[in-house]
Amino acid sequence: MIHSMRIPSRSPILAVAALFCLSVGLVSAASAQEARPVPPAKAHAAASRQAEKATIPALLVSDIHFDPFHDPARARELAAAPVSRWRSILSAPPSADQQQAFAQLQQTCHAKGVDTPFSLLHSSLQAMKTRLPNARFMTVSGDLIAHAFTCRYATLFPSAAPGDYEAFVVKTMAFVMDEIRASFPEMPVYVALGNNDSGCGDYQLTAGSDFLAQAGKVVAEGLSLSQKEGAVKKFGKEFGEGGYYSFTMAEPMRDTRLIVVNDLFLSPRYSNCAGHPDPAPATEQMKWLESELKQARASGQRVWLMGHIPPGIDPYSTISKFKNVCGGEQPVMFLSSDKMADLMVEYADTMRLGIFGHTHMDEMRLLEPEGKDAQAADKRMTAVKMVPSISPVDGNNPSFTVARVNPSAATLEDYDVIAASNQTGVGATWTTEYNYAQTYRETQFSASAEKELIEEFKADPAAKKAVSEAYLRDYFVSNMGRELSMFWPQYACALDKRTAKGYASCVCPAAK
């Protein structure tokens, strides 16, 4: 932060500055008529170069996990009220037994932490608006609603009629979106569905369901869709079929196609609402994704791809489950196939950024060719930004990301992670956790920059260098990431090894 410095009025610095300004003014006035006009072509070229360097502010948000059951006594009032009244209901003083009733609900549903109450949702949006009132767009990479939503609802509404649960989920999602729009009325809000954003249960969803049709209406209200391009009809069809969509991002982003996937269908834990595995939705979605990428390449568009669950290795689960990767055990994968990552590498020439969430941590990933295609890594790489959570359910402090985006090149130039001072939002102050460019000495969040950083991490197995210490410090927002240092080499391998075979070759060099 640069503080203003007060200079005494008699300062010789001011005197020199005044003489300098005066002399410049006199010279400028004397030579004004002699100055040759800049040729239009050169002026246009200069303006174009300046525009190419310009950035716009944007917000990256993930894993809000809003909990309308934080005051259990309010649940029935919320269920009976229209979404327009929810804010007044949730803003009222807590019920007399709120703490005891919520503790009991947590115990009944075996909750391991506390998600986002209204106080935190409100505080986070106020902080975003205060810090970035001119944000040009927001990405929300999944999980609008709280964990254990099904259990919470069933506990408080034991006699609910069929369909009531789905209606309450949709209302909760609509409320979160309404709160975002109230803070940023004219700003496009691009939303991906997470594994919790379902009308029948965590990791459960049926393709082509009524829930997707209703949730699509909620998501569409935050978008700038053009009737002329048929974008509204296209969005309705795609989202209604599988909760995914694609369209050209609003100005000032230029020729940038945003592809939003619903990668719940790709999770190993996925089942439809009847509780049965169903590979068809994932297969259809990957066909759709490949088609969208082909169209973007053919039309010369740049691509941002956003989802919730990232591709590649889940290092936390692999380590915590003591997977003996060097002994032949498979690491835990985030997704059930490598198809999405393969496409992101194949079309890396048009892909500028991948955005995901899910882990609640502030992370990066690099997708590049592996095995026999590894020699082409410098030509086909995609940088992935994993956005930390608003929800403090894992003990982390809530956070959001303030990004600076080059709209002409569709590149993420820099960002700040903004974190809350507490986990409730009550009386919280929001300050900068870190700045990417200052911390990592990189001029852009790009595939080449990530490759350079990851190589530094791997060359520092004891995590003693400043760059490794910075990542460990900020990975778990609130400076608890040092616990990861014991497994730093294994974690670093997961940053750029997206397949089980590639990860094993990194973790176990003798296996190469």
N, C-alpha and C positions, 0 to 999 in steps of 0.2 A: 504494500500500500504506500502510495506517495503522499506525504503530508504537505500541506501548504507551508511555505516559509515566509515569514514577515521580514521585509527588508526596511531598515530605517530610511526616512524620506531624504536624509542628507547623504545617503550611501554613495560613494564614488562609482559603484557598479551601475547605479541608476543614471548617473551623469554620463558615463561612457555609453550606456545603452541609448540614452536620449540623443547624444551626438551622432551615434551610428544610425539610428532610425531617421534622424533629420537629414543626414547626408545621403542615405539611400533614397529618401523621398525626393530630395532635390535632383539627384541624378536621374531618377525615374521620370520626374516631371520634365527635365530638360531633354531627355532622349525619347519621350513618348511618341513624338511625331516622326522620329527617325526610325523607330522600331519597325521591322518588317513583319507583316502578318504571317502567322503560321499557316502553311498550306493545309486545306481541308483534309486531305488524305492523311497527312502526318498527325493532325489534331485528332482525327478519328482513331488512328492506330494507337496513339498515346492514351486516349480515353479507354480504348478496348483493353490495353495492357493494365491500366489502373483497375478497371472493372474485374479483370481476371484475378487480381490479387485481393479484391474486396471480400469480406466475409459477412455473414448474417448470423444473428444469434438464434439458437434453438435449444429446446429442452429435451433431454433424454431421461425417461422415467421408467421404472419397472417394479413389478411385484408390490403393488399398492396393498393388496390383501385387506381391503376395508372390512371391518367387523361391525355389522349393525346390531350384534347381540352383546356388545360390551356392557350395556345396561339391560339385562334380561327382561326387566319389567316393562321396557319400552317396546319389546318385540311385537306384541299384539297390536299396539297402537300404530306401529309402522306398517304392519301387514294390512291394516284396514284403511290407511291413509294413502292419498295419491302421492307420487314422488315429490310433487311441488311443496308438500308440507313436511317432508322429512327433515329439512334443515332446522325448522323451528322446534320440532320434536326432539332432535338430537342435541340442540343447543340449550335445552332446558336444564336446570340443575339436576344432578344425578338422583336416582331414587334412594330412599333411606337405606335400603339393604343392597345397594349396587355391588359393593365389594364382596360381600358374602355370597350373593347370588351368582356373581361372575366366577368366583373361585370354585363354587360347586359345579358350574357348567364346565369349567376347565377340567376339573377332576373327572366328571362324567365322560367327557370326550377325550380324555387322555392327552390333553394339549401339553406340548412341551415348552410353549412360549406364548407371548401375547402379540397379536397382530395389531392392525391400525384402527384405533378408535376414532371417533369423529374429531376429537381435539387434535390429533396428530394429522389427520387428513387436512383439516382447516389450516393448521400451522404450516404444513408443507406447501400448500397452494399459496398462502400469503407470502411465504419466503420466496417462492418462485416469482410471484408478481412483483415483489419489492426489488428483487435482484435483477430480474429480466422482464420489465413491463412491455418491452418491444419484441418479445420472442416471435419469430416468424412461423414456427411450427413446433409441435411436440410429438415425440414417439413414445408409446407406452407398450413395452414389450411383454405384455401378458400378466395374468393373475390379478384381476381387479378385486376379486372377493377373497374372503378369509379362508384359512385352512379349517378343516373339520366342519365345513359349512353344513353338510348333510346331517351330521350328528347334532349340531347345535339346533338346527331347525326341528329335527325329529324330537329332541328333548323338550323343547318349548312348545311344540305344536303336535302333541301325540295323536290327535284326532283329525289331522289335516286331510282334506279330500285330495284325490289324485289330481295332479296338475298344480296344486297350490305351491309346492316347493319350487317348481320351475318358474312360476309367476313371481315368486319372491326373489329368486336369483336375478331374473331380468330386471326387476325393480331396483335391486341393489346396484347392478351394473349401470342402470340408467341414472341413478343418483350420483354415482361417482363421476360419470360423464357430465352431468348437469353442473356439478361443482367445478369441474375443470373449465367448462364453457363459461360459467359465471365469472371466473377469474380472468379468462382470455376469450372474450366474446367472438372476435373475428379470426382467431388463429386456428388453422387446421390441426386436428388431433388424430394421429394415425395410431390405431390400436390393433394389437395381435391378441388372440385368445391364448390363455394359459391352461395348464392342466386342471386348475381349480375352477375355471370359468365354464361350468357345465350345468345343465339343467337336471342331471341325474346322479352326479357324484364325481369325486376326484378321479382323474384319468379315464372317465367314462363319457362317451358321446356317441350319438348315432348320426351318421351322415344323412343329410336331407331331412332332418327332424324339424319339428315346429320350433324347438328352442333356437336353432340356428337362424330361422326366419325372423324370430323376435329379436334375438341378439344382434342380427344384422341391421335392423332398424336403429338400434342404439348406437352402433359403431358408425353407421352412415351419417348420422347427424353431426359428427365431428369432422367430416370430410368436405373437401371442396370438389364436388363431382359435377362435371359438365354434361348437361342434357344433350348438347349438340354432338358430343362424341359418343353418345350412347353409354356413357360411363355408369349412369345410374342403373340401367338395365343389366349391364355386364356385372356390376358389383352384386346386385341382387341374386343373379344366377350363381355366381361363384361362391358367395358367402352362404347362400342357402344350401348349396350342395355339400360344402365342406368347411366353411368358416375361414376360407382364404380369399384373397382378392389382389388385384393388380391394377394400377392406373398411373398416369403421369402426375407427378407432384406439382402442387400449385406454385405459381410464381412467388418469389423470384428464383426458385430452383429451375434450371434450364434443361430441358430434354432429359429428365431423370425419371425413370420408371421405378416406383416403389412396389416391390413384390412382398406381400405379407402371407406367410405360410401358417397353417395350423398344424404344427408338428406334434401335437398330442397324438395324432394318428400314427406317428412314427415311433412312439415310445414303446419299449418292451412291456410296459405296464398297461398299455391301452386295452380297453374292451368296450363294446357297445353298451347301450343302456340296459340290455338284457343280461349283461355280464359275460358275453361271449367274445373271444378274440375274433377279429375281422380284418384281414389284410387288404381287402378291396379299397377302402378309402385312402390308404397310404399309396397304393399303386396308382390310383387315379390322380391323386394330387401330384405325384412326381411326374406323371405324364404332362399334366397341366403346367407344372413348373418348367419343365424342359421346353415346352411350347412357348411360354412367356419369354424365356431367355433367348430363344431363337429369334423371336419377333423383335426383341430389344436390340439384339446384335445387328439384325438386318436393317433396322431403321436408324442405327447409329446412336441409340439411347444409352445413357449410363444407367446403372442399376444399383439400387439399395435393396437388400433383402433383409426382412425382419421376421423373427419368429420368437418363440418363448424358450424352448429347450434347445440348447446349442448342440451342434454336431460334435462328434469326437469322443474322447475319453473323459470319464467322470473320475478325476483323480482322488477326490475326497472319499467317495464310496470305495474305490479300489484300495486305497490305503487303510481306511477304517475297517474294511472287511478282511484285511490281511490276505489279499489275493497274491499268491505266489506266482507272479508273472514270469519270473526267471525259471520257475519249475514247470512251466507249461500251462498254468491257469490263465484264463482269459481275464483281461481287465474289465471293469464295469463300464459299459458304454451308455451314453446318454440316449442314443437312438437305436432302433433295432436293425438298421442298415446304414451303409455308408453312402447311399444314393444321393442324398441332398448335398453332402460335402463334396462328392464327386462332381456334381453339377456346378457347384460354386467354384471349383477349381477349373473345370473345363471352360467355363464362361468367365474366367477371371479377367479377360481382356475388356469386358464390358462392366464387370462388377466393381463398384467403388467401395462398398462397405457392407458388412454383415452386422446386425444388431440383435442381441439376444439378452435374456435375463436368467431366471430360474434358480441360480445358485445363491442369489442375494448378495454375492460378493462383487467387488470391483476387479474385473479380470480382463485379460486379452487372450486372443487365440490367433493363430496363423494357419490358414488352410493352403497347402501346397501339394504338388505331386509327390508320391512316395514310390518306393521300389524301383522298377525299371524306368519309370518316368521322372525320377528325381532330378535328372540333369536339366530338366526344363523348369525347375523351381523358380529361377529368376525371371521367368516370363509369365508364369501362371500362378499367382499367389493372391489370396484374398485376406484382408485384415478383418478381424471380428472384434467388436467391442461388446463386452458383457457388462450390462448396466446394473449397479448395486440397487438394493431395494429401499422402498419407503418403509416397508414393514420391518420392525425390530425383532421379529419372532425368534431369530437365532442368537439374540444377544448383541447384535450389531446396532450401531446408532443409525437412525433413518438418514437417507441421503438421496439427492438427485444430481443430475449432471447438466452443467451449463456448457453448451457446445458452440464452437465457432466454425461455421460451414462455408466453404467456397461454393456459391450456387452455380457458377459457371462450369467448374470442374467436378462438382458433386463430391468434394473431398472433405473429410473431417480434419480441419487444420489444427485445432487445439481444443482443450476442454478443462473445466474445473469441476471437481467433485465437491458438492456443498453438503455439509453434514449438520445434523441437529445436536444440541448440547445435552438433550435427554431423550428418552424413548417414548414419552407420552405426548409431547407437543405442548404441554402446559408450561407457559413461561419459557419456552425454548428459544435459544438464539441459534441462528444458522450461519456458519462460517465456512471458509474454504478449507477443505481437508488437504487438497493439494492441486497444483496446476501441472498438467501433463508436460508442456514444453519446458518449464523450468525444472521439473523433477528429473526428466529423462533426457534433456538436452536434444530433443528431436524437434524438427520444424513442422512435422505433420504426422498425424496418426495414419500411417500407410503400411502396406504390406512390407516394403523394404525397411521401414523403421522398425516394425515389429520383429522382422527377421534378425536385424542387428541386435535388438535388445535381448531376444531369446538366446542368441548365441552367447551374449555376455552372461546371462543367467547360468547357462550350462557350463561355462568356463569357470564358474564360481560355486563349486559344490557345497562349500561351507557357508555360503550366503554372507560373506564378510564385506563385499564391495558395496559402495554407496548405492549403486543402481539396484542391487538385489535387496538391500535393506529397505530401500524406498518402496519397492513392490510389497515386501512383507508387511511393512508398516501400514500401507494403505489398502491392501487386499481386503482385510476385515475392517470395515469402517468403525473406528474408535480404537485403533492401534492394538489389536489383539492377534495380529497375524504372525507374530513371532513363533507361535506354536507350529506353524508350517515349516519352520526352518529345519526341523529334524527330518523332513521328507522333501527338502528342496529339490534335489536332483530328480526324484520321481515326479514331482509336480512340474518342474521345468520341461520335462519330456512331453507332458500332456499338452503343453502350449502349442506345439507345432507338429505333433504326431497324432493324426486323426484316426488311424486304424489300429486294431489290436496288434497286428504284426509290426507295424512301424513303431508303436510304443514299446513293445518288447525289445526291439533292436536298439532302442535308445537307452532303456533302463538296464538292459543286460548286454553290454557291448560284445561279450564273448559269443552271443547268439547270432551275431551278424553273419 
